[in-house]
Amino acid sequence: MNKTKRPGTAVDELVATIRERIVSGQLAPGLRLSQQQMAEELQVSRTPLREALQRLATEGLVVSLVNRGMIVAPAPLSDVEGSYSLRLLVEPAMVSAIVSTVTDSDIDQMATALSEMEQPDVSTRDFQEAHWRYHQVLLDRYPEPSSDLIRNLHTRIKRHQRLYFSRPPAVADFTWLDRIFLDAVTRRDGMLARHVLEFHLLDATLGLLLEVEPDHQFDALPVTLRGIQVEIHGLDAPGRLKRPAQIRWIPGAPPGLPDLKTSNLEYTSASD
């Protein structure tokens, strides 16, 4: 077989192709990855394929096991909580730090992606892709180590969404929050943008975990909340979390934060 390099076989493209198959569920969790079969199917030599799999291992999407070779990484629901907890520790603080560097062109790109999300006939897949582009505008302004980390976490969360959460997106819950966030970014109000993003990430965390596992017992998230000085009423209590759960910031939310409410989470200024 001719394995001369041709368009589509560069390592970056191999990584993207295999990543999409894992994230979409086409390559199921726990599946053993035969490098010989993959090389033949993708029409590549083993060397770039091996490098691509090693890069995917650093993203947590494949795992190397003794005597089994590479397998698609398991996808326990607990990984969702861990991934969102890391995002909560890093991303809102980063947004607050870089919001003053945002350009008018950045704002226009975010507004275009948000308009696509708000289309009445948007599909789940198109909504997710537009939502990713919306957040990627700011992600591109993070320092490289932070942006790499957040991209990997985005990918892992997207994988869980596709594996566990097949219902259409709760468009209304997402887009009005994204409008408020975009307004804070447009005003270059870092503190307000930070708090709106924290609310948004916590809402998404609760929505994904509790729709799949209503009695989910939280582990990483309560520790993260103490670190960022946020309280969610009832999160540490045994049994089902009553939604919408009340959220408050310690010592209080910044001036200008409006009352916020989704099916999962609620903030009112009276709670401060």
ZILINVEN-V432355 format. One record per helix or strand of 2 or more residues. SS is the DSSP state (h for helix, s for strand). FROM is the first residue (numbers start at 0). TO is the last residue. If there is no record, write none. Layout:
ss=[SS,SS]
from=[FROM,FROM]
to=[TO,TO]
This chain:
ss=[h,h,h,s,s,h,h,h,h,h,h,h,s,s,s,s,h]
from=[10,34,45,61,68,77,103,123,143,170,189,219,229,244,259,264,268]
to=[22,41,57,64,71,100,116,138,163,185,211,227,231,248,260,266,270]
